[in-house]
Amino acid sequence: MLSYLDIKDVGPASRMRMELSSRINIITGDNGLGKSFLLDVAWWALTRTWARGKVLPHQPPSEPSLGYGFDGKSELINRTSKFDRRTQEWKILQSRPAIPGIVLYAQVDGGFSVWDPARNYWQKEMPNRPAAYLFSSQEIWEGNEHCEGLIRDWASWQREESDAYEQFKRVLSQLSPSSNELLVPGELRKISIDDPKRYPTIRMPYGEEVPIIHASAGMRRVIALAYLLVWTWQEHWVNIAMRQESPAKEIIFLIDEVEGHLHPQWQRRIVPALLDVMDALTGSHEVSVQLITATHSPLVLASVESRFDKEKDSWFDLNFNGETREVTLEKRAFYRQGDISDWLTSEAFDLKQARSLEAEVALTEALALLRVESPAIGDIERVDTLLRNSLSGIDRFWARWSEFRKRQEVG
């Protein structure tokens, strides 16, 4: 597993050190502070390839470096890469990456990257092998030179009633939004007179079988993730059999905005489901899973409250200090908030109120008015209007506000 990143003079901060845990690693922070950047660097540290484009260092005279460590079989393996300004490249050892497991990176734009030790290890005898498999969103569905694509593979697996199809159904079920809305394949279906293909379908809760190309954005993202897992695992087994090697014992998920396109009901399930998905895929508990994910969703954080173990899990938060103009990465203590609204006002999201912006303004003005000894009637009426326009009729603040108004009328 990836044990740490130590980044100097690269990205939004002069220094970021991230001591990763063996299972869940959640990254929060405002837009533009470096969540995707950290995932890109993690992918590079694990695979020595760039999924979205090489990260560039700060300008001279900085001395940029990317440090990283792996938990090896018997000891921690440490590496540091320096940036060569002359060649504009990060220097790396020309040897096998230390990670023996499978790495999968789901980008927020729908692209996926896969690294498989059975196919992507550095080998002198295979100079033309791909360093990693990088798929655009379109290639996931339609295929490229490395992959038939989701539509063709799904249809083939289903026609053949293959082991891959059985695995795929199990993974889809594991990643479903709820037990009442399972992702269940329907019949293959022709959708156009001019298109000879039979397309896979999803059986919807309301009885219709919808072609997957017409499924919702959330369903498409989860279906693509399920497909990549099965495709990667199937190809891995074929290749280790040819090479007479043992299968990978760990898989590392890098997922940017894990909640992307998902309904709140789904957001509450996706992280626990991803932890369990390898059991659904392999039918055993022998494969370890490390998840490194960025999120903007309080529901994602709430979803791990019952599972969070400080010995195996971590929460990292990126913050911007307006006074020093600096970005910092902090490992925060994880506390159960209980109520989703409490996550919104926690250090993860830093909202003053778990309400609309208008309600926050109204409450701020109302609370300030409560502290005034003899407030003007006009100010009371103005704030009262703000509250009525932004708070619900059963908001708990009304009791306090009504008591305040009564005292002013008596006075």
Secondary structure as GFF3:
##gff-version 3
##sequence-region A 1 411
A	DSSP	beta_strand	2	10	.	.	.	ID=ss1
A	DSSP	beta_strand	13	19	.	.	.	ID=ss2
A	DSSP	beta_strand	24	29	.	.	.	ID=ss3
A	DSSP	alpha_helix	35	47	.	.	.	ID=ss4
A	DSSP	beta_strand	65	71	.	.	.	ID=ss5
A	DSSP	beta_strand	76	84	.	.	.	ID=ss6
A	DSSP	beta_strand	89	90	.	.	.	ID=ss7
A	DSSP	beta_strand	102	106	.	.	.	ID=ss8
A	DSSP	beta_strand	112	115	.	.	.	ID=ss9
A	DSSP	alpha_helix	117	120	.	.	.	ID=ss10
A	DSSP	beta_strand	133	135	.	.	.	ID=ss11
A	DSSP	alpha_helix	137	142	.	.	.	ID=ss12
A	DSSP	alpha_helix	150	160	.	.	.	ID=ss13
A	DSSP	alpha_helix	163	174	.	.	.	ID=ss14
A	DSSP	beta_strand	184	185	.	.	.	ID=ss15
A	DSSP	beta_strand	201	203	.	.	.	ID=ss16
A	DSSP	beta_strand	209	211	.	.	.	ID=ss17
A	DSSP	three_ten_helix	212	214	.	.	.	ID=ss18
A	DSSP	alpha_helix	217	243	.	.	.	ID=ss19
A	DSSP	beta_strand	250	255	.	.	.	ID=ss20
A	DSSP	alpha_helix	264	267	.	.	.	ID=ss21
A	DSSP	alpha_helix	270	282	.	.	.	ID=ss22
A	DSSP	beta_strand	288	294	.	.	.	ID=ss23
A	DSSP	alpha_helix	298	303	.	.	.	ID=ss24
A	DSSP	beta_strand	313	321	.	.	.	ID=ss25
A	DSSP	beta_strand	326	332	.	.	.	ID=ss26
A	DSSP	alpha_helix	340	344	.	.	.	ID=ss27
A	DSSP	alpha_helix	357	370	.	.	.	ID=ss28
A	DSSP	alpha_helix	377	390	.	.	.	ID=ss29
A	DSSP	alpha_helix	397	410	.	.	.	ID=ss30
###
